[in-house]
């Protein structure tokens, strides 16, 4: 694995993969399109990685979707780890959004426990 400034290269399955740092514009665009991306995603694909989704990884690397899907989940996790190393700010923001979502869900009343009104 080689690291140089804004990118990190790793070799998996005889392929060299480059992870690059997103620009501020790319970070904003990625978050602004997150809802549409999640709605269009295959549900299994959404849970394939622990702390990222495949479209994020594709945006941060030179992988195509088809090439990424040929990697094993363990290899994809290695790519995700490299992306996290090169894009720590993106993943900090992502973590903040996830925490905010958890807090909002905790503050909402549990409608399944409320008595039905007649």
C-alpha positions in Angstrom: 0.0 0.0 0.0 1.4 3.3 -1.0 0.2 6.7 0.3 0.9 10.0 -1.4 -0.7 13.2 -0.4 -4.3 13.0 -1.5 -4.4 9.4 -2.5 -3.6 5.9 -1.4 -2.9 2.9 -3.7 -3.5 -0.7 -2.7 -3.4 -3.9 -4.6 -6.2 -6.5 -4.3 -6.9 -9.5 -6.5 -4.1 -8.4 -8.8 -5.7 -5.0 -9.3 -4.2 -1.7 -8.3 -6.9 0.5 -6.7 -6.5 4.2 -6.1 -8.4 5.9 -3.3 -8.5 9.6 -3.6 -9.5 12.5 -1.3 -12.8 14.1 -2.2 -12.9 17.8 -2.7 -15.2 19.9 -0.6 -17.6 20.1 -3.5 -17.6 16.3 -4.0 -18.3 15.8 -0.2 -21.3 18.2 -0.4 -22.6 16.7 -3.6 -22.3 13.2 -2.1 -24.3 14.1 1.0 -26.9 16.1 -1.0 -27.6 13.1 -3.2 -27.6 10.5 -0.4 -31.4 10.2 -0.2 -31.7 9.5 -3.9 -28.7 7.1 -3.8 -30.2 5.1 -0.9 -33.6 4.9 -2.6 -32.1 3.5 -5.8 -29.8 1.0 -4.0 -30.3 -2.7 -3.7 -31.0 -3.3 0.0 -28.2 -6.0 0.3 -25.7 -3.6 -1.3 -26.6 -1.0 1.3 -25.5 -3.3 4.1 -22.5 -4.9 2.3 -20.0 -2.7 4.1 -19.8 -1.8 7.8 -19.4 1.9 7.8 -19.9 2.9 4.1 -22.0 2.3 1.1 -20.8 1.1 -2.2 -21.6 4.4 -4.1 -19.5 6.3 -1.6 -16.5 3.9 -2.2 -16.9 4.1 -5.9 -16.9 8.0 -5.7 -13.6 7.8 -3.8 -11.8 5.3 -5.9 -11.1 4.4 -9.5 -13.3 1.2 -9.2 -16.3 0.6 -11.4 -19.4 -0.9 -9.8 -18.8 -4.1 -11.8 -15.1 -4.4 -10.7 -16.1 -3.6 -7.1 -18.8 -6.3 -7.1 -16.1 -8.9 -8.2 -14.2 -8.2 -5.0 -14.9 -10.2 -1.8 -16.6 -8.4 1.1 -13.3 -8.5 3.0 -11.5 -6.9 0.1 -14.2 -4.2 -0.1 -13.6 -3.5 3.6 -9.9 -3.0 2.9 -10.8 -0.5 0.1 -13.2 1.2 2.5 -10.5 1.4 5.2 -8.2 3.1 2.7 -11.0 5.5 1.7 -11.5 6.3 5.4 -7.8 7.0 5.8 -7.7 9.4 2.8 -11.1 11.0 3.6 -11.3 11.2 7.4 -13.4 14.4 7.3 -16.1 12.8 5.1 -16.5 9.9 7.5 -16.6 12.3 10.5 -19.5 14.1 8.9 -21.1 10.8 8.0 -20.8 9.7 11.6 -22.4 13.0 12.8 -25.3 12.5 10.5 -25.8 8.9 11.8 -25.7 10.1 15.4 -28.2 12.9 14.7 -30.5 10.3 13.1 -30.3 8.1 16.2 -31.1 11.1 18.4 -34.1 12.1 16.4 -35.4 8.5 16.4 -35.0 8.3 20.2 -37.0 11.6 20.6 -39.9 10.4 18.5 -42.8 8.8 20.4 -43.1 5.0 19.9 -46.4 4.9 18.1 -46.6 1.1 18.5 -47.0 1.5 22.3 -49.6 4.3 22.2 -53.2 3.2 22.7 -55.3 3.3 19.6 -57.8 6.1 19.6 -61.4 5.4 19.0 
